[in-house]
Amino acid sequence: MDDTDASGRERLIAGLIESTACTPEQVPSVFAQEFARLEAKAKIRTHLHVLTASRVRAILRGHSKKDRAA
């Protein structure tokens, strides 16, 4: 991963932290897990970070809804 990828990933993670009710500690690990899962199946990697961010946002929003219901 080059510096551009790393800074893009950091910006996406910062945006996910802002847009979800999750702690800053949770988001990077969920992002890394989901990125690895998607990367393993990806044939084209051009927009992998964006796809990962979308999936992570959905995952984290699902978690926050469960937390509010409890």
PyMOL Python script that loads the backbone (N, CA, C, O; Angstrom):
from pymol import cmd

cmd.read_pdbstr("""\
ATOM      1  N   MET A   1       0.855  -1.165   0.000  1.00  0.00           N
ATOM      2  CA  MET A   1       0.000   0.000   0.000  1.00  0.00           C
ATOM      3  C   MET A   1       0.905   1.234   0.000  1.00  0.00           C
ATOM      4  O   MET A   1       1.847   1.307   0.789  1.00  0.00           O
ATOM      5  N   ASP A   2       0.628   2.201  -0.876  1.00  0.00           N
ATOM      6  CA  ASP A   2       1.434   3.411  -0.908  1.00  0.00           C
ATOM      7  C   ASP A   2       0.819   4.486  -0.016  1.00  0.00           C
ATOM      8  O   ASP A   2      -0.238   4.279   0.580  1.00  0.00           O
ATOM      9  N   ASP A   3       1.496   5.648   0.071  1.00  0.00           N
ATOM     10  CA  ASP A   3       1.028   6.725   0.944  1.00  0.00           C
ATOM     11  C   ASP A   3      -0.358   7.235   0.563  1.00  0.00           C
ATOM     12  O   ASP A   3      -1.154   7.590   1.433  1.00  0.00           O
ATOM     13  N   THR A   4      -0.645   7.272  -0.733  1.00  0.00           N
ATOM     14  CA  THR A   4      -1.954   7.730  -1.198  1.00  0.00           C
ATOM     15  C   THR A   4      -3.050   6.807  -0.690  1.00  0.00           C
ATOM     16  O   THR A   4      -4.086   7.274  -0.216  1.00  0.00           O
ATOM     17  N   ASP A   5      -2.830   5.491  -0.786  1.00  0.00           N
ATOM     18  CA  ASP A   5      -3.807   4.524  -0.281  1.00  0.00           C
ATOM     19  C   ASP A   5      -3.988   4.666   1.225  1.00  0.00           C
ATOM     20  O   ASP A   5      -5.111   4.624   1.729  1.00  0.00           O
ATOM     21  N   ALA A   6      -2.874   4.834   1.941  1.00  0.00           N
ATOM     22  CA  ALA A   6      -2.938   4.945   3.398  1.00  0.00           C
ATOM     23  C   ALA A   6      -3.694   6.201   3.820  1.00  0.00           C
ATOM     24  O   ALA A   6      -4.516   6.146   4.735  1.00  0.00           O
ATOM     25  N   SER A   7      -3.428   7.329   3.167  1.00  0.00           N
ATOM     26  CA  SER A   7      -4.127   8.562   3.551  1.00  0.00           C
ATOM     27  C   SER A   7      -5.605   8.481   3.159  1.00  0.00           C
ATOM     28  O   SER A   7      -6.461   8.994   3.880  1.00  0.00           O
ATOM     29  N   GLY A   8      -5.908   7.850   2.039  1.00  0.00           N
ATOM     30  CA  GLY A   8      -7.302   7.655   1.648  1.00  0.00           C
ATOM     31  C   GLY A   8      -8.036   6.773   2.635  1.00  0.00           C
ATOM     32  O   GLY A   8      -9.182   7.045   2.992  1.00  0.00           O
ATOM     33  N   ARG A   9      -7.374   5.718   3.073  1.00  0.00           N
ATOM     34  CA  ARG A   9      -7.974   4.822   4.064  1.00  0.00           C
ATOM     35  C   ARG A   9      -8.228   5.569   5.371  1.00  0.00           C
ATOM     36  O   ARG A   9      -9.280   5.407   5.988  1.00  0.00           O
ATOM     37  N   GLU A  10      -7.268   6.382   5.789  1.00  0.00           N
ATOM     38  CA  GLU A  10      -7.433   7.147   7.027  1.00  0.00           C
ATOM     39  C   GLU A  10      -8.601   8.129   6.926  1.00  0.00           C
ATOM     40  O   GLU A  10      -9.357   8.292   7.883  1.00  0.00           O
ATOM     41  N   ARG A  11      -8.750   8.779   5.778  1.00  0.00           N
ATOM     42  CA  ARG A  11      -9.871   9.704   5.588  1.00  0.00           C
ATOM     43  C   ARG A  11     -11.207   8.961   5.625  1.00  0.00           C
ATOM     44  O   ARG A  11     -12.174   9.437   6.219  1.00  0.00           O
ATOM     45  N   LEU A  12     -11.252   7.792   4.985  1.00  0.00           N
ATOM     46  CA  LEU A  12     -12.491   7.005   5.009  1.00  0.00           C
ATOM     47  C   LEU A  12     -12.839   6.573   6.426  1.00  0.00           C
ATOM     48  O   LEU A  12     -13.997   6.649   6.835  1.00  0.00           O
ATOM     49  N   ILE A  13     -11.846   6.125   7.168  1.00  0.00           N
ATOM     50  CA  ILE A  13     -12.083   5.685   8.545  1.00  0.00           C
ATOM     51  C   ILE A  13     -12.544   6.860   9.404  1.00  0.00           C
ATOM     52  O   ILE A  13     -13.456   6.711  10.217  1.00  0.00           O
ATOM     53  N   ALA A  14     -11.921   8.030   9.230  1.00  0.00           N
ATOM     54  CA  ALA A  14     -12.346   9.217   9.983  1.00  0.00           C
ATOM     55  C   ALA A  14     -13.796   9.567   9.658  1.00  0.00           C
ATOM     56  O   ALA A  14     -14.567   9.920  10.550  1.00  0.00           O
ATOM     57  N   GLY A  15     -14.164   9.470   8.393  1.00  0.00           N
ATOM     58  CA  GLY A  15     -15.549   9.734   7.999  1.00  0.00           C
ATOM     59  C   GLY A  15     -16.517   8.723   8.589  1.00  0.00           C
ATOM     60  O   GLY A  15     -17.628   9.078   8.985  1.00  0.00           O
ATOM     61  N   LEU A  16     -16.101   7.473   8.648  1.00  0.00           N
ATOM     62  CA  LEU A  16     -16.952   6.435   9.242  1.00  0.00           C
ATOM     63  C   LEU A  16     -17.143   6.669  10.737  1.00  0.00           C
ATOM     64  O   LEU A  16     -18.230   6.444  11.269  1.00  0.00           O
ATOM     65  N   ILE A  17     -16.096   7.118  11.410  1.00  0.00           N
ATOM     66  CA  ILE A  17     -16.199   7.410  12.841  1.00  0.00           C
ATOM     67  C   ILE A  17     -17.204   8.539  13.059  1.00  0.00           C
ATOM     68  O   ILE A  17     -18.023   8.479  13.976  1.00  0.00           O
ATOM     69  N   GLU A  18     -17.137   9.568  12.211  1.00  0.00           N
ATOM     70  CA  GLU A  18     -18.068  10.695  12.328  1.00  0.00           C
ATOM     71  C   GLU A  18     -19.506  10.306  12.024  1.00  0.00           C
ATOM     72  O   GLU A  18     -20.433  10.801  12.665  1.00  0.00           O
ATOM     73  N   SER A  19     -19.699   9.419  11.046  1.00  0.00           N
ATOM     74  CA  SER A  19     -21.059   9.123  10.588  1.00  0.00           C
ATOM     75  C   SER A  19     -21.734   7.972  11.329  1.00  0.00           C
ATOM     76  O   SER A  19     -22.898   7.664  11.069  1.00  0.00           O
ATOM     77  N   THR A  20     -21.022   7.344  12.237  1.00  0.00           N
ATOM     78  CA  THR A  20     -21.613   6.259  13.014  1.00  0.00           C
ATOM     79  C   THR A  20     -21.472   6.562  14.505  1.00  0.00           C
ATOM     80  O   THR A  20     -20.721   7.453  14.901  1.00  0.00           O
ATOM     81  N   ALA A  21     -22.180   5.836  15.293  1.00  0.00           N
ATOM     82  CA  ALA A  21     -22.129   6.029  16.744  1.00  0.00           C
ATOM     83  C   ALA A  21     -21.117   5.094  17.392  1.00  0.00           C
ATOM     84  O   ALA A  21     -21.276   4.713  18.551  1.00  0.00           O
ATOM     85  N   CYS A  22     -20.085   4.724  16.655  1.00  0.00           N
ATOM     86  CA  CYS A  22     -19.097   3.781  17.163  1.00  0.00           C
ATOM     87  C   CYS A  22     -17.853   4.512  17.650  1.00  0.00           C
ATOM     88  O   CYS A  22     -17.585   5.648  17.260  1.00  0.00           O
ATOM     89  N   THR A  23     -17.112   3.842  18.499  1.00  0.00           N
ATOM     90  CA  THR A  23     -15.895   4.440  19.037  1.00  0.00           C
ATOM     91  C   THR A  23     -14.784   4.401  17.992  1.00  0.00           C
ATOM     92  O   THR A  23     -14.792   3.551  17.102  1.00  0.00           O
ATOM     93  N   PRO A  24     -13.831   5.322  18.103  1.00  0.00           N
ATOM     94  CA  PRO A  24     -12.697   5.333  17.173  1.00  0.00           C
ATOM     95  C   PRO A  24     -11.875   4.042  17.213  1.00  0.00           C
ATOM     96  O   PRO A  24     -11.151   3.744  16.263  1.00  0.00           O
ATOM     97  N   GLU A  25     -11.979   3.292  18.275  1.00  0.00           N
ATOM     98  CA  GLU A  25     -11.249   2.027  18.382  1.00  0.00           C
ATOM     99  C   GLU A  25     -11.915   0.925  17.561  1.00  0.00           C
ATOM    100  O   GLU A  25     -11.227   0.035  17.060  1.00  0.00           O
ATOM    101  N   GLN A  26     -13.222   0.965  17.415  1.00  0.00           N
ATOM    102  CA  GLN A  26     -13.958  -0.081  16.713  1.00  0.00           C
ATOM    103  C   GLN A  26     -13.799  -0.009  15.203  1.00  0.00           C
ATOM    104  O   GLN A  26     -13.621  -1.033  14.543  1.00  0.00           O
ATOM    105  N   VAL A  27     -13.861   1.175  14.666  1.00  0.00           N
ATOM    106  CA  VAL A  27     -13.960   1.356  13.222  1.00  0.00           C
ATOM    107  C   VAL A  27     -12.752   0.796  12.458  1.00  0.00           C
ATOM    108  O   VAL A  27     -12.953   0.065  11.488  1.00  0.00           O
ATOM    109  N   PRO A  28     -11.507   1.102  12.848  1.00  0.00           N
ATOM    110  CA  PRO A  28     -10.377   0.578  12.065  1.00  0.00           C
ATOM    111  C   PRO A  28     -10.325  -0.947  11.998  1.00  0.00           C
ATOM    112  O   PRO A  28      -9.968  -1.510  10.963  1.00  0.00           O
ATOM    113  N   SER A  29     -10.678  -1.614  13.089  1.00  0.00           N
ATOM    114  CA  SER A  29     -10.633  -3.075  13.061  1.00  0.00           C
ATOM    115  C   SER A  29     -11.723  -3.658  12.172  1.00  0.00           C
ATOM    116  O   SER A  29     -11.483  -4.626  11.450  1.00  0.00           O
ATOM    117  N   VAL A  30     -12.925  -3.074  12.220  1.00  0.00           N
ATOM    118  CA  VAL A  30     -14.004  -3.537  11.350  1.00  0.00           C
ATOM    119  C   VAL A  30     -13.637  -3.271   9.891  1.00  0.00           C
ATOM    120  O   VAL A  30     -13.871  -4.113   9.024  1.00  0.00           O
ATOM    121  N   PHE A  31     -13.059  -2.090   9.623  1.00  0.00           N
ATOM    122  CA  PHE A  31     -12.641  -1.743   8.264  1.00  0.00           C
ATOM    123  C   PHE A  31     -11.601  -2.735   7.767  1.00  0.00           C
ATOM    124  O   PHE A  31     -11.699  -3.219   6.639  1.00  0.00           O
ATOM    125  N   ALA A  32     -10.603  -3.043   8.595  1.00  0.00           N
ATOM    126  CA  ALA A  32      -9.538  -3.968   8.186  1.00  0.00           C
ATOM    127  C   ALA A  32     -10.090  -5.362   7.897  1.00  0.00           C
ATOM    128  O   ALA A  32      -9.692  -5.998   6.920  1.00  0.00           O
ATOM    129  N   GLN A  33     -10.994  -5.833   8.732  1.00  0.00           N
ATOM    130  CA  GLN A  33     -11.587  -7.156   8.523  1.00  0.00           C
ATOM    131  C   GLN A  33     -12.398  -7.202   7.238  1.00  0.00           C
ATOM    132  O   GLN A  33     -12.287  -8.147   6.457  1.00  0.00           O
ATOM    133  N   GLU A  34     -13.215  -6.176   7.023  1.00  0.00           N
ATOM    134  CA  GLU A  34     -14.067  -6.161   5.838  1.00  0.00           C
ATOM    135  C   GLU A  34     -13.227  -5.967   4.573  1.00  0.00           C
ATOM    136  O   GLU A  34     -13.515  -6.573   3.541  1.00  0.00           O
ATOM    137  N   PHE A  35     -12.192  -5.128   4.648  1.00  0.00           N
ATOM    138  CA  PHE A  35     -11.313  -4.920   3.503  1.00  0.00           C
ATOM    139  C   PHE A  35     -10.638  -6.234   3.112  1.00  0.00           C
ATOM    140  O   PHE A  35     -10.570  -6.573   1.931  1.00  0.00           O
ATOM    141  N   ALA A  36     -10.143  -6.969   4.100  1.00  0.00           N
ATOM    142  CA  ALA A  36      -9.484  -8.247   3.825  1.00  0.00           C
ATOM    143  C   ALA A  36     -10.461  -9.236   3.190  1.00  0.00           C
ATOM    144  O   ALA A  36     -10.100  -9.969   2.270  1.00  0.00           O
ATOM    145  N   ARG A  37     -11.696  -9.252   3.684  1.00  0.00           N
ATOM    146  CA  ARG A  37     -12.698 -10.161   3.144  1.00  0.00           C
ATOM    147  C   ARG A  37     -13.013  -9.818   1.686  1.00  0.00           C
ATOM    148  O   ARG A  37     -13.068 -10.706   0.835  1.00  0.00           O
ATOM    149  N   LEU A  38     -13.215  -8.544   1.404  1.00  0.00           N
ATOM    150  CA  LEU A  38     -13.526  -8.125   0.038  1.00  0.00           C
ATOM    151  C   LEU A  38     -12.317  -8.267  -0.888  1.00  0.00           C
ATOM    152  O   LEU A  38     -12.460  -8.652  -2.049  1.00  0.00           O
ATOM    153  N   GLU A  39     -11.135  -7.956  -0.375  1.00  0.00           N
ATOM    154  CA  GLU A  39      -9.918  -8.038  -1.187  1.00  0.00           C
ATOM    155  C   GLU A  39      -9.646  -9.463  -1.655  1.00  0.00           C
ATOM    156  O   GLU A  39      -9.161  -9.676  -2.766  1.00  0.00           O
ATOM    157  N   ALA A  40      -9.958 -10.430  -0.810  1.00  0.00           N
ATOM    158  CA  ALA A  40      -9.721 -11.834  -1.147  1.00  0.00           C
ATOM    159  C   ALA A  40     -10.543 -12.270  -2.361  1.00  0.00           C
ATOM    160  O   ALA A  40     -10.130 -13.156  -3.109  1.00  0.00           O
ATOM    161  N   LYS A  41     -11.706 -11.646  -2.555  1.00  0.00           N
ATOM    162  CA  LYS A  41     -12.594 -12.035  -3.652  1.00  0.00           C
ATOM    163  C   LYS A  41     -12.532 -11.082  -4.837  1.00  0.00           C
ATOM    164  O   LYS A  41     -13.096 -11.370  -5.892  1.00  0.00           O
ATOM    165  N   ALA A  42     -11.852  -9.949  -4.675  1.00  0.00           N
ATOM    166  CA  ALA A  42     -11.883  -8.893  -5.693  1.00  0.00           C
ATOM    167  C   ALA A  42     -11.104  -9.275  -6.942  1.00  0.00           C
ATOM    168  O   ALA A  42      -9.972  -9.754  -6.867  1.00  0.00           O
ATOM    169  N   LYS A  43     -11.726  -9.056  -8.078  1.00  0.00           N
ATOM    170  CA  LYS A  43     -11.057  -9.213  -9.362  1.00  0.00           C
ATOM    171  C   LYS A  43     -10.542  -7.862  -9.835  1.00  0.00           C
ATOM    172  O   LYS A  43      -9.506  -7.777 -10.494  1.00  0.00           O
ATOM    173  N   ILE A  44     -11.265  -6.821  -9.498  1.00  0.00           N
ATOM    174  CA  ILE A  44     -10.870  -5.450  -9.815  1.00  0.00           C
ATOM    175  C   ILE A  44     -10.792  -4.699  -8.490  1.00  0.00           C
ATOM    176  O   ILE A  44     -11.754  -4.676  -7.722  1.00  0.00           O
ATOM    177  N   ARG A  45      -9.640  -4.086  -8.231  1.00  0.00           N
ATOM    178  CA  ARG A  45      -9.410  -3.474  -6.929  1.00  0.00           C
ATOM    179  C   ARG A  45      -9.535  -1.954  -6.945  1.00  0.00           C
ATOM    180  O   ARG A  45      -9.247  -1.306  -5.939  1.00  0.00           O
ATOM    181  N   THR A  46      -9.952  -1.383  -8.048  1.00  0.00           N
ATOM    182  CA  THR A  46      -9.947   0.065  -8.217  1.00  0.00           C
ATOM    183  C   THR A  46     -10.708   0.801  -7.112  1.00  0.00           C
ATOM    184  O   THR A  46     -10.195   1.779  -6.570  1.00  0.00           O
ATOM    185  N   HIS A  47     -11.882   0.367  -6.777  1.00  0.00           N
ATOM    186  CA  HIS A  47     -12.722   1.064  -5.807  1.00  0.00           C
ATOM    187  C   HIS A  47     -12.932   0.247  -4.532  1.00  0.00           C
ATOM    188  O   HIS A  47     -13.959   0.379  -3.866  1.00  0.00           O
ATOM    189  N   LEU A  48     -11.986  -0.572  -4.206  1.00  0.00           N
ATOM    190  CA  LEU A  48     -12.130  -1.475  -3.065  1.00  0.00           C
ATOM    191  C   LEU A  48     -12.294  -0.719  -1.745  1.00  0.00           C
ATOM    192  O   LEU A  48     -13.086  -1.132  -0.898  1.00  0.00           O
ATOM    193  N   HIS A  49     -11.561   0.379  -1.560  1.00  0.00           N
ATOM    194  CA  HIS A  49     -11.699   1.145  -0.323  1.00  0.00           C
ATOM    195  C   HIS A  49     -13.105   1.740  -0.183  1.00  0.00           C
ATOM    196  O   HIS A  49     -13.672   1.753   0.909  1.00  0.00           O
ATOM    197  N   VAL A  50     -13.652   2.224  -1.281  1.00  0.00           N
ATOM    198  CA  VAL A  50     -14.975   2.828  -1.251  1.00  0.00           C
ATOM    199  C   VAL A  50     -16.036   1.759  -0.973  1.00  0.00           C
ATOM    200  O   VAL A  50     -16.952   1.982  -0.182  1.00  0.00           O
ATOM    201  N   LEU A  51     -15.912   0.628  -1.610  1.00  0.00           N
ATOM    202  CA  LEU A  51     -16.845  -0.474  -1.356  1.00  0.00           C
ATOM    203  C   LEU A  51     -16.750  -0.943   0.092  1.00  0.00           C
ATOM    204  O   LEU A  51     -17.761  -1.236   0.730  1.00  0.00           O
ATOM    205  N   THR A  52     -15.530  -1.008   0.597  1.00  0.00           N
ATOM    206  CA  THR A  52     -15.326  -1.414   1.990  1.00  0.00           C
ATOM    207  C   THR A  52     -15.992  -0.411   2.926  1.00  0.00           C
ATOM    208  O   THR A  52     -16.677  -0.804   3.871  1.00  0.00           O
ATOM    209  N   ALA A  53     -15.795   0.878   2.670  1.00  0.00           N
ATOM    210  CA  ALA A  53     -16.402   1.908   3.523  1.00  0.00           C
ATOM    211  C   ALA A  53     -17.914   1.786   3.540  1.00  0.00           C
ATOM    212  O   ALA A  53     -18.537   1.933   4.592  1.00  0.00           O
ATOM    213  N   SER A  54     -18.504   1.522   2.400  1.00  0.00           N
ATOM    214  CA  SER A  54     -19.951   1.359   2.323  1.00  0.00           C
ATOM    215  C   SER A  54     -20.418   0.175   3.167  1.00  0.00           C
ATOM    216  O   SER A  54     -21.390   0.279   3.915  1.00  0.00           O
ATOM    217  N   ARG A  55     -19.721  -0.938   3.040  1.00  0.00           N
ATOM    218  CA  ARG A  55     -20.082  -2.136   3.818  1.00  0.00           C
ATOM    219  C   ARG A  55     -19.886  -1.900   5.315  1.00  0.00           C
ATOM    220  O   ARG A  55     -20.725  -2.298   6.123  1.00  0.00           O
ATOM    221  N   VAL A  56     -18.782  -1.256   5.680  1.00  0.00           N
ATOM    222  CA  VAL A  56     -18.499  -0.995   7.097  1.00  0.00           C
ATOM    223  C   VAL A  56     -19.557  -0.064   7.682  1.00  0.00           C
ATOM    224  O   VAL A  56     -20.010  -0.268   8.808  1.00  0.00           O
ATOM    225  N   ARG A  57     -19.948   0.942   6.932  1.00  0.00           N
ATOM    226  CA  ARG A  57     -20.996   1.866   7.397  1.00  0.00           C
ATOM    227  C   ARG A  57     -22.278   1.084   7.687  1.00  0.00           C
ATOM    228  O   ARG A  57     -22.912   1.292   8.722  1.00  0.00           O
ATOM    229  N   ALA A  58     -22.650   0.208   6.802  1.00  0.00           N
ATOM    230  CA  ALA A  58     -23.860  -0.599   7.003  1.00  0.00           C
ATOM    231  C   ALA A  58     -23.709  -1.516   8.221  1.00  0.00           C
ATOM    232  O   ALA A  58     -24.639  -1.661   9.014  1.00  0.00           O
ATOM    233  N   ILE A  59     -22.555  -2.120   8.360  1.00  0.00           N
ATOM    234  CA  ILE A  59     -22.298  -3.006   9.502  1.00  0.00           C
ATOM    235  C   ILE A  59     -22.382  -2.224  10.802  1.00  0.00           C
ATOM    236  O   ILE A  59     -23.052  -2.646  11.745  1.00  0.00           O
ATOM    237  N   LEU A  60     -21.701  -1.081  10.853  1.00  0.00           N
ATOM    238  CA  LEU A  60     -21.664  -0.293  12.087  1.00  0.00           C
ATOM    239  C   LEU A  60     -23.019   0.303  12.421  1.00  0.00           C
ATOM    240  O   LEU A  60     -23.373   0.393  13.597  1.00  0.00           O
ATOM    241  N   ARG A  61     -23.777   0.706  11.433  1.00  0.00           N
ATOM    242  CA  ARG A  61     -25.125   1.221  11.703  1.00  0.00           C
ATOM    243  C   ARG A  61     -26.014   0.122  12.250  1.00  0.00           C
ATOM    244  O   ARG A  61     -26.862   0.377  13.105  1.00  0.00           O
ATOM    245  N   GLY A  62     -25.833  -1.082  11.773  1.00  0.00           N
ATOM    246  CA  GLY A  62     -26.575  -2.223  12.306  1.00  0.00           C
ATOM    247  C   GLY A  62     -26.235  -2.478  13.757  1.00  0.00           C
ATOM    248  O   GLY A  62     -27.113  -2.791  14.561  1.00  0.00           O
ATOM    249  N   HIS A  63     -24.958  -2.346  14.099  1.00  0.00           N
ATOM    250  CA  HIS A  63     -24.538  -2.523  15.490  1.00  0.00           C
ATOM    251  C   HIS A  63     -25.118  -1.441  16.383  1.00  0.00           C
ATOM    252  O   HIS A  63     -25.571  -1.730  17.491  1.00  0.00           O
ATOM    253  N   SER A  64     -25.111  -0.206  15.919  1.00  0.00           N
ATOM    254  CA  SER A  64     -25.606   0.882  16.767  1.00  0.00           C
ATOM    255  C   SER A  64     -27.120   0.755  16.971  1.00  0.00           C
ATOM    256  O   SER A  64     -27.617   1.114  18.038  1.00  0.00           O
ATOM    257  N   LYS A  65     -27.865   0.255  15.979  1.00  0.00           N
ATOM    258  CA  LYS A  65     -29.302   0.048  16.144  1.00  0.00           C
ATOM    259  C   LYS A  65     -29.564  -1.038  17.191  1.00  0.00           C
ATOM    260  O   LYS A  65     -30.480  -0.917  18.004  1.00  0.00           O
ATOM    261  N   LYS A  66     -28.754  -2.098  17.162  1.00  0.00           N
ATOM    262  CA  LYS A  66     -28.907  -3.168  18.152  1.00  0.00           C
ATOM    263  C   LYS A  66     -28.609  -2.640  19.548  1.00  0.00           C
ATOM    264  O   LYS A  66     -29.296  -2.994  20.506  1.00  0.00           O
ATOM    265  N   ASP A  67     -27.576  -1.786  19.671  1.00  0.00           N
ATOM    266  CA  ASP A  67     -27.212  -1.231  20.972  1.00  0.00           C
ATOM    267  C   ASP A  67     -28.342  -0.356  21.532  1.00  0.00           C
ATOM    268  O   ASP A  67     -28.626  -0.401  22.729  1.00  0.00           O
ATOM    269  N   ARG A  68     -28.987   0.442  20.665  1.00  0.00           N
ATOM    270  CA  ARG A  68     -30.080   1.303  21.126  1.00  0.00           C
ATOM    271  C   ARG A  68     -31.289   0.480  21.544  1.00  0.00           C
ATOM    272  O   ARG A  68     -32.016   0.872  22.456  1.00  0.00           O
ATOM    273  N   ALA A  69     -31.512  -0.651  20.892  1.00  0.00           N
ATOM    274  CA  ALA A  69     -32.675  -1.482  21.202  1.00  0.00           C
ATOM    275  C   ALA A  69     -32.496  -2.222  22.530  1.00  0.00           C
ATOM    276  O   ALA A  69     -33.481  -2.585  23.172  1.00  0.00           O
ATOM    277  N   ALA A  70     -31.268  -2.444  22.937  1.00  0.00           N
ATOM    278  CA  ALA A  70     -31.002  -3.226  24.150  1.00  0.00           C
ATOM    279  C   ALA A  70     -31.268  -2.462  25.424  1.00  0.00           C
ATOM    280  O   ALA A  70     -31.086  -2.999  26.516  1.00  0.00           O
TER     281      ALA A  70
END
""", "prot")
cmd.dss("prot")
cmd.show_as("cartoon", "prot")
cmd.util.cbc("prot")
cmd.orient("prot")
